[in-house]
Amino acid sequence: MMGEGDCYEAAAKLLYMHRSCPGIVLVHGTVTGQGPIAGIRYGHAWIEAGDVVLDPSNGRLVCARKSTYYAAGEIREPVARYDFEAAARQMLETRHYGPWKKRFNPHPPSGEKRSPKPDKRGFSGPSSPSLQPTPSGPEKW
């Protein structure tokens, strides 16, 4: 389902839950879609812990070796990696879950754009209500 992803929020929350794990980082990069969005490049977020990738987007948890995940998503460097402190700082400064660098196409495959106006809690987020920050988001961190 194009444009209905929650990868930035889901990955940020997974990072928060496992922030004490050594070497765990939040990653933003550009991937190539599969299935209905095959061949479309778009911004995406996931978690890395050593050689393991965890992708908690869209209500599922994909766990794969980094080399396998990068090959499947045709992921090329550069990607942006954030430890918990750096990710929390970005979320507090920008008031959204990401992406924080323009090179990681901020538009989902459907062309949705993040709203420039903050919501009632002061968060700017994607136009889809399902992607809005929730009360368990960074404001409670």
C-alpha positions as CSV (number, residue, x, y, z in Angstrom):
1,M,0.0,0.0,0.0
2,M,1.7,3.0,-1.3
3,G,2.2,6.0,1.0
4,E,0.9,4.2,4.1
5,G,4.2,3.4,5.7
6,D,5.3,4.2,9.3
7,C,9.0,3.3,9.1
8,Y,10.4,6.5,10.6
9,E,8.1,6.4,13.7
10,A,8.3,2.6,14.1
11,A,12.2,2.5,13.8
12,A,12.5,5.4,16.2
13,K,10.3,3.6,18.8
14,L,12.3,0.4,18.4
15,L,15.5,2.3,18.9
16,Y,14.1,3.8,22.1
17,M,13.0,0.4,23.4
18,H,16.4,-1.1,22.9
19,R,18.6,2.0,23.5
20,S,20.8,0.2,26.0
21,C,21.9,-2.4,23.5
22,P,25.5,-1.8,22.5
23,G,26.0,-0.6,18.9
24,I,22.3,-0.2,18.1
25,V,21.6,2.6,15.6
26,L,18.7,4.1,13.7
27,V,19.4,4.2,10.0
28,H,17.8,6.4,7.3
29,G,18.5,5.6,3.7
30,T,17.0,5.2,0.2
31,V,15.6,1.9,-0.8
32,T,14.1,0.4,-3.9
33,G,10.5,-0.8,-3.4
34,Q,9.3,-4.4,-3.9
35,G,5.9,-5.8,-4.7
36,P,3.4,-3.2,-5.8
37,I,6.1,-0.5,-5.6
38,A,8.8,-2.5,-7.3
39,G,11.5,-0.3,-8.7
40,I,10.5,2.9,-7.0
41,R,13.2,4.6,-4.8
42,Y,12.1,6.2,-1.6
43,G,13.3,7.2,1.9
44,H,13.1,4.5,4.5
45,A,14.2,3.9,8.1
46,W,15.4,0.7,9.9
47,I,17.5,-0.4,12.9
48,E,21.0,-1.9,12.8
49,A,22.7,-3.8,15.5
50,G,26.0,-5.1,14.2
51,D,25.4,-7.3,11.2
52,V,21.6,-7.5,11.9
53,V,18.9,-5.3,10.5
54,L,15.5,-4.9,12.1
55,D,12.8,-3.3,10.1
56,P,9.6,-2.8,12.2
57,S,7.6,-1.0,9.6
58,N,3.9,-1.5,8.8
59,G,3.1,-3.8,11.7
60,R,5.7,-6.4,10.9
61,L,9.2,-7.1,12.0
62,V,11.7,-8.1,9.4
63,C,15.0,-9.4,10.8
64,A,17.8,-10.0,8.3
65,R,21.6,-10.0,7.8
66,K,22.7,-6.5,6.8
67,S,24.2,-7.8,3.5
68,T,20.9,-9.5,2.6
69,Y,18.7,-6.6,3.5
70,Y,20.9,-4.1,1.6
71,A,21.0,-6.3,-1.5
72,A,17.2,-6.8,-1.4
73,G,16.5,-3.1,-1.0
74,E,19.3,-2.0,-3.3
75,I,20.6,0.2,-0.5
76,R,23.7,2.1,-1.3
77,E,25.8,4.4,0.8
78,P,25.6,7.0,2.0
79,V,23.0,6.2,4.7
80,A,22.7,8.2,7.9
81,R,23.2,6.4,11.2
82,Y,22.1,7.8,14.6
83,D,22.7,6.4,18.0
84,F,19.9,6.9,20.6
85,E,21.3,10.3,21.8
86,A,21.7,11.7,18.3
87,A,18.2,10.4,17.2
88,A,16.6,11.9,20.3
89,R,18.3,15.2,19.7
90,Q,17.0,15.3,16.1
91,M,13.5,14.4,17.1
92,L,13.4,17.1,19.7
93,E,14.9,19.7,17.4
94,T,12.7,18.9,14.3
95,R,9.7,17.6,16.1
96,H,9.2,14.7,13.8
97,Y,10.6,11.1,13.3
98,G,12.5,11.8,10.1
99,P,14.0,11.8,7.7
100,W,16.3,14.6,8.8
101,K,18.5,14.8,5.7
102,K,17.0,15.9,2.4
103,R,18.9,13.4,0.4
104,F,16.7,10.6,1.8
105,N,13.6,11.4,-0.3
106,P,11.1,12.4,2.4
107,H,8.2,11.5,0.1
108,P,6.7,8.1,0.3
109,P,6.0,6.4,-3.1
110,S,2.5,7.9,-3.3
111,G,4.0,11.4,-3.2
112,E,2.6,12.3,0.2
113,K,4.5,15.1,1.8
114,R,5.2,15.9,5.4
115,S,3.0,18.7,6.6
116,P,4.9,21.9,7.3
117,K,2.5,22.8,10.1
118,P,2.9,21.3,13.5
119,D,0.0,19.4,15.0
120,K,-1.5,20.4,18.3
121,R,1.4,18.9,20.2
122,G,3.9,20.8,18.1
123,F,4.9,17.9,15.9
124,S,5.3,18.2,12.1
125,G,4.6,14.9,10.5
126,P,3.4,13.1,7.4
127,S,0.0,14.0,6.0
128,S,-1.4,10.5,6.8
129,P,-3.1,10.3,10.2
130,S,-1.6,6.9,10.6
131,L,1.9,8.4,10.6
132,Q,1.3,11.1,13.2
133,P,3.4,10.9,16.3
134,T,1.6,9.2,19.2
135,P,1.6,10.1,22.9
136,S,4.2,7.4,23.4
137,G,6.5,9.3,21.1
138,P,9.7,11.2,21.9
139,E,7.9,13.8,24.0
140,K,7.8,11.2,26.8
141,W,11.5,10.4,26.4
